[in-house]
């Protein structure tokens, strides 16, 4: 007998949720074959069979929360696959349960993200017929939505299959003599939070309760960066195979400003301040299941081209659902860009145990005074949220001013590199 247990889930992740069993009790399993999907606060992952055999028993059911090392199921490597009951004779009278019948959906499932698979199950969508838009044809959540909206698709009725809570029609009061009852669909649907969404909710509240969080703002004239990108974009893409965005400039500026103000690259451990002499910059990315923050390691040692390639790779893998736990570990400082969604101004929330986060926003033409005249310039509001326990307001303001100086005069970045 071989136990299937919850594996190590990564730094600071101690709990997962059983999202879906890919095999049933009595099914034949091969070495390395995926048995069960686990949903964590950071990524979804599959637990594979270490040995071939038969899935003898399932100990934890779908929807249950489990911890590292807990028993999920047992594989019997000496048993044959389950067979229909007969007259007790052996040999030709017994036939193995046909795994071939389950193979096509498994193959289709393997090329879809966990969120897409869950939506397909809930609405009876055949994943094998869905064209994937992700990397290597992987089926995304939006692909399933598009398939549901196709002409001829049967709209879901009643409660979607697999939803753990009922869809209930809201109770209606007895109408008075003059009807005032609202018209239209007034149904409600309850859905359990995903593990990631639960963790996001908990950590955002904890960040506000456990840190003395303040936010300071400034505005940056993006003219120099925009002109530089316009001059160099074709040559840069031709040489490195990636476009020159604005994120790499802010990573470079952030590292330079952190060197000048090391308190913002630190963390609190008990009654000590731990100063980091390395710069692992987290880049917040909006993914299907919620916000994730993959980390660019040793960002201070990377060129503009390597930064742009890393940022593009993270964005693609976040969309595909292929980020790993190692991609999300650690980080000393975070940058989040609400401008890609049209945000003009926001107050970003700290990503503990980090003590600072830089928020970027939409670039918008605004009238600004310059040398005694009013001119139109592409401007961006920037926000810095910080933990006032170890970062004073003066340092936070000066840090943001330093960012502004580096962006408005990119030549400074060359001197600081």
Secondary structure as UniProt FT lines:
FT   STRAND          2..5
FT   TURN            11..12
FT   STRAND          15..21
FT   TURN            25..26
FT   STRAND          28..29
FT   TURN            31..32
FT   STRAND          34..39
FT   STRAND          44..48
FT   STRAND          53..58
FT   TURN            62..63
FT   STRAND          65..67
FT   TURN            68..69
FT   STRAND          71..76
FT   TURN            77..78
FT   HELIX           91..93
FT   HELIX           100..110
FT   HELIX           114..122
FT   TURN            123..124
FT   HELIX           127..129
FT   HELIX           135..137
FT   HELIX           141..148
FT   TURN            151..152
FT   TURN            161..162
FT   STRAND          167..169
FT   STRAND          187..189
FT   HELIX           195..210
FT   STRAND          213..221
FT   HELIX           223..240
FT   HELIX           247..260
FT   HELIX           262..265
FT   STRAND          266..269
FT   TURN            270..271
FT   STRAND          272..275
FT   STRAND          281..287
FT   TURN            288..289
FT   STRAND          290..296
FT   TURN            297..298
FT   HELIX           299..301
FT   HELIX           304..320
FT   HELIX           325..328
FT   STRAND          333..337
FT   HELIX           338..341
FT   TURN            352..353
FT   STRAND          356..360
FT   STRAND          364..370
FT   TURN            371..372
FT   STRAND          373..387
FT   TURN            388..390
FT   HELIX           393..408
FT   HELIX           411..416
//
